[in-house]
Amino acid sequence: MQQYIEPHIRTALTSIGVDADTPIHFEIPRQEGHGHLSTTVAMSLAKIRKSNPRALAQELVTAIGENVPLVERIDIAGPGFINITFAPAVYHAMLRDLSALGATIGRSDVGAGRTVNVEYVSANPTGQLHAGHGRNCAVGDTLANLFQWCGYHTTREYYFNNAGNQMNMLGKSIYARYRQVLGDEDYPFPEDGYHGDYPRTIAEEIRNEVGDRYREESAEALVFCRKRGEEWCFAAIKRTLDVLNIHHDVFFNEDSLYSSGRVEQTIADLRAKGLVYEKDGATWFALSQLGQQQDKVIVKSTGEPTYRLPDIAYHRDKLERGFDVIVDIFGADHIATIPDVLAGVQALGYDTSRVKVVIHQMVSFIENGEAVKFSKRSGKSFTLDDLIDEVGADVVRFFFIMRAVGTHLEFDLGLAKEEGDKNPVFYLQYAHARICSILRKAAEKGVAIDEGADVGVLVHPKEIELITLLSRMRTVVERACEHLEPHTLAEYLRDLAAAYHNFYHDCRILGSEPALESARLLLADVTRRAMYNGLMILGVKAPEVM
């Protein structure tokens, strides 16, 4: 709708002496009787001009005039809202435009010619993906899909560390299980070792391959177990991601930052700027000089770097690769280190405005009203594979993105298993399947989709409501991408499914008067395309039969 009125508003702005490039914000009024589209441009300008917003709104409305094509009337409400009511013809024009888009409904070119790197999942290969990892997986991949749909050349990246104490502990855990499966049942398991079934599974595979070759404990035995464990865990992670239809373009090994000298160079560059000093045998980063509250250790007295140092080197590398936008997906447990890393990168002369950080809050699981607790190292283990087996990949992806990333997510296992309208995934998929069923029945009657149907016969309020929602899809996709808020697309699709169900209930499609039947079939098909594309962006299948 915006495209039909915005040029007239800009012409009116020019006529009253305002820059035609002035930002104009539009929104859909929530209250009936307030038109189909509203703008607050008069109120925004009034603040700058220090004038009465309602008087300015009246001046603009007068300048726009009364004979605007496809506009029924323009009203002023409240302190200066300009509400536009469109003639039915505008909806018919919108439907024809949407139909002409074919399979590209919702696609945008706002990012054409630009590049983006989205880094997500990034779990170290010390075990299978935990159920809680699912939120990072789903949020990251959906954002990457949104960027791709908005025309960006999109690189999906996975950053991992296969070095350090955690990997040594994995090797020790597997070796302990290896000795136990050889018959040494009393061989001690490390106090902080990795529990769950997978270390024993890996140990059994090692026994089957090499027998008791490594029964005598040695550095060689531990290195072998560690290496085999890393390979097994990474293969398991990739299999899980494949089930969720998540595929990365780049796997970046943190160790390469050390072997290439980039970590040492980062320390040297920070030192040259007077931002590094030695104290108590450790190397400190003088963050207090960069506006942070306190300095932080970047190399411990043991010689082991803290997370901040390789992360600074890693972000330098990504920025030097020339991406226009860099998106990091982190859990809330990273919130303390992010400002320090970006401060270091900026201090080294890089433009950190290109780095967008998405912090998702933690996930809790409930079933039958009770909390379910999981742990990767000890106690009851619940992997992402287990979750997928219980509720399905589509439900997993949707549930993890259906709430704003900045809010705590309560994953209701009972709701996720339901096969009815209460389950939001079922509700969306059923809307798509219902449309496909109608189109099949039409084809069986010999009635084909007519792109040239006379859509002027569509005047029912439920038809207009559905067309209005369909016309917003590209804007929803663009805003979800711009603001890094994938849940807004999920919410939009729920609204679209509800609007279709209402239309289906109130407006008979098959068997209505031929011209009306043809127009309604076209509207149903355009809705099908929009639902299909929206579900694809979310990584959820769009079944034709349910």
LINTAPE-V212271 format. One record per residue. N is the residue number from 1. RES is the residue in one small letter. OMEGA is omega as a letter, one per 40 degrees, with the letter a starting at -180 (999 if undefined). Layout:
N & RES & OMEGA
N & RES & OMEGA
This chain:
1 & m & a
2 & q & a
3 & q & a
4 & y & a
5 & i & a
6 & e & i
7 & p & a
8 & h & i
9 & i & a
10 & r & i
11 & t & i
12 & a & i
13 & l & i
14 & t & a
15 & s & i
16 & i & i
17 & g & i
18 & v & i
19 & d & a
20 & a & i
21 & d & i
22 & t & i
23 & p & i
24 & i & i
25 & h & i
26 & f & i
27 & e & i
28 & i & i
29 & p & a
30 & r & a
31 & q & i
32 & e & a
33 & g & i
34 & h & i
35 & g & a
36 & h & a
37 & l & a
38 & s & i
39 & t & i
40 & t & a
41 & v & a
42 & a & a
43 & m & i
44 & s & i
45 & l & a
46 & a & i
47 & k & a
48 & i & a
49 & r & a
50 & k & a
51 & s & a
52 & n & a
53 & p & a
54 & r & i
55 & a & i
56 & l & i
57 & a & i
58 & q & i
59 & e & i
60 & l & a
61 & v & i
62 & t & a
63 & a & i
64 & i & i
65 & g & a
66 & e & a
67 & n & i
68 & v & a
69 & p & i
70 & l & i
71 & v & a
72 & e & i
73 & r & i
74 & i & a
75 & d & i
76 & i & a
77 & a & i
78 & g & a
79 & p & i
80 & g & i
81 & f & i
82 & i & a
83 & n & a
84 & i & i
85 & t & a
86 & f & i
87 & a & a
88 & p & a
89 & a & a
90 & v & i
91 & y & i
92 & h & i
93 & a & i
94 & m & a
95 & l & i
96 & r & i
97 & d & i
98 & l & i
99 & s & a
100 & a & i
101 & l & i
102 & g & a
103 & a & a
104 & t & i
105 & i & a
106 & g & a
107 & r & a
108 & s & i
109 & d & a
110 & v & a
111 & g & a
112 & a & i
113 & g & a
114 & r & a
115 & t & i
116 & v & i
117 & n & i
118 & v & a
119 & e & a
120 & y & a
121 & v & i
122 & s & i
123 & a & i
124 & n & a
125 & p & i
126 & t & a
127 & g & i
128 & q & i
129 & l & i
130 & h & i
131 & a & a
132 & g & i
133 & h & a
134 & g & a
135 & r & i
136 & n & i
137 & c & a
138 & a & a
139 & v & a
140 & g & a
141 & d & i
142 & t & i
143 & l & i
144 & a & i
145 & n & i
146 & l & i
147 & f & a
148 & q & i
149 & w & i
150 & c & i
151 & g & i
152 & y & i
153 & h & a
154 & t & i
155 & t & i
156 & r & a
157 & e & i
158 & y & a
159 & y & a
160 & f & i
161 & n & i
162 & n & i
163 & a & i
164 & g & a
165 & n & a
166 & q & i
167 & m & i
168 & n & i
169 & m & i
170 & l & i
171 & g & i
172 & k & a
173 & s & a
174 & i & a
175 & y & i
176 & a & i
177 & r & i
178 & y & i
179 & r & a
180 & q & i
181 & v & i
182 & l & i
183 & g & i
184 & d & a
185 & e & a
186 & d & a
187 & y & a
188 & p & i
189 & f & a
190 & p & a
191 & e & i
192 & d & a
193 & g & i
194 & y & i
195 & h & a
196 & g & a
197 & d & a
198 & y & i
199 & p & i
200 & r & i
201 & t & i
202 & i & i
203 & a & i
204 & e & i
205 & e & i
206 & i & i
207 & r & a
208 & n & a
209 & e & a
210 & v & i
211 & g & a
212 & d & a
213 & r & a
214 & y & i
215 & r & i
216 & e & a
217 & e & a
218 & s & i
219 & a & i
220 & e & a
221 & a & a
222 & l & i
223 & v & i
224 & f & a
225 & c & i
226 & r & a
227 & k & a
228 & r & i
229 & g & i
230 & e & a
231 & e & a
232 & w & a
233 & c & i
234 & f & i
235 & a & i
236 & a & i
237 & i & a
238 & k & i
239 & r & i
240 & t & i
241 & l & i
242 & d & i
243 & v & i
244 & l & a
245 & n & i
246 & i & a
247 & h & a
248 & h & i
249 & d & a
250 & v & i
251 & f & a
252 & f & a
253 & n & i
254 & e & a
255 & d & i
256 & s & i
257 & l & i
258 & y & a
259 & s & i
260 & s & a
261 & g & a
262 & r & i
263 & v & i
264 & e & i
265 & q & i
266 & t & i
267 & i & a
268 & a & a
269 & d & i
270 & l & i
271 & r & a
272 & a & i
273 & k & i
274 & g & a
275 & l & i
276 & v & i
277 & y & a
278 & e & i
279 & k & i
280 & d & i
281 & g & a
282 & a & i
283 & t & a
284 & w & i
285 & f & a
286 & a & a
287 & l & i
288 & s & i
289 & q & a
290 & l & i
291 & g & i
292 & q & a
293 & q & a
294 & q & i
295 & d & a
296 & k & i
297 & v & i
298 & i & i
299 & v & a
300 & k & i
301 & s & i
302 & t & a
303 & g & a
304 & e & i
305 & p & i
306 & t & a
307 & y & a
308 & r & a
309 & l & i
310 & p & i
311 & d & i
312 & i & i
313 & a & a
314 & y & a
315 & h & i
316 & r & a
317 & d & a
318 & k & a
319 & l & i
320 & e & i
321 & r & i
322 & g & i
323 & f & i
324 & d & i
325 & v & i
326 & i & a
327 & v & i
328 & d & i
329 & i & a
330 & f & i
331 & g & a
332 & a & a
333 & d & i
334 & h & a
335 & i & a
336 & a & a
337 & t & a
338 & i & i
339 & p & a
340 & d & a
341 & v & a
342 & l & i
343 & a & i
344 & g & i
345 & v & a
346 & q & i
347 & a & i
348 & l & i
349 & g & a
350 & y & a
351 & d & a
352 & t & i
353 & s & i
354 & r & a
355 & v & i
356 & k & a
357 & v & i
358 & v & i
359 & i & i
360 & h & i
361 & q & a
362 & m & a
363 & v & i
364 & s & a
365 & f & i
366 & i & i
367 & e & a
368 & n & i
369 & g & a
370 & e & i
371 & a & i
372 & v & a
373 & k & a
374 & f & i
375 & s & a
376 & k & a
377 & r & a
378 & s & i
379 & g & a
380 & k & a
381 & s & i
382 & f & a
383 & t & i
384 & l & i
385 & d & i
386 & d & a
387 & l & i
388 & i & i
389 & d & a
390 & e & a
391 & v & i
392 & g & a
393 & a & a
394 & d & a
395 & v & i
396 & v & a
397 & r & a
398 & f & a
399 & f & a
400 & f & i
401 & i & a
402 & m & i
403 & r & i
404 & a & a
405 & v & a
406 & g & i
407 & t & i
408 & h & a
409 & l & i
410 & e & a
411 & f & a
412 & d & a
413 & l & i
414 & g & i
415 & l & a
416 & a & a
417 & k & a
418 & e & i
419 & e & a
420 & g & a
421 & d & i
422 & k & i
423 & n & a
424 & p & i
425 & v & i
426 & f & a
427 & y & i
428 & l & a
429 & q & i
430 & y & i
431 & a & i
432 & h & a
433 & a & i
434 & r & i
435 & i & i
436 & c & i
437 & s & i
438 & i & a
439 & l & i
440 & r & i
441 & k & i
442 & a & i
443 & a & i
444 & e & i
445 & k & a
446 & g & i
447 & v & a
448 & a & i
449 & i & a
450 & d & a
451 & e & a
452 & g & a
453 & a & i
454 & d & a
455 & v & i
456 & g & a
457 & v & a
458 & l & a
459 & v & a
460 & h & a
461 & p & a
462 & k & i
463 & e & i
464 & i & i
465 & e & a
466 & l & i
467 & i & i
468 & t & i
469 & l & i
470 & l & a
471 & s & a
472 & r & a
473 & m & a
474 & r & i
475 & t & i
476 & v & i
477 & v & a
478 & e & a
479 & r & i
480 & a & i
481 & c & a
482 & e & a
483 & h & i
484 & l & a
485 & e & a
486 & p & a
487 & h & a
488 & t & i
489 & l & i
490 & a & i
491 & e & i
492 & y & a
493 & l & i
494 & r & i
495 & d & a
496 & l & i
497 & a & i
498 & a & i
499 & a & i
500 & y & i
501 & h & i
502 & n & i
503 & f & a
504 & y & a
505 & h & a
506 & d & a
507 & c & i
508 & r & a
509 & i & a
510 & l & i
511 & g & i
512 & s & i
513 & e & a
514 & p & a
515 & a & i
516 & l & i
517 & e & a
518 & s & a
519 & a & a
520 & r & i
521 & l & i
522 & l & i
523 & l & i
524 & a & a
525 & d & i
526 & v & i
527 & t & i
528 & r & a
529 & r & a
530 & a & i
531 & m & a
532 & y & a
533 & n & i
534 & g & i
535 & l & i
536 & m & i
537 & i & i
538 & l & a
539 & g & a
540 & v & a
541 & k & i
542 & a & a
543 & p & i
544 & e & i
545 & v & i
546 & m & 999
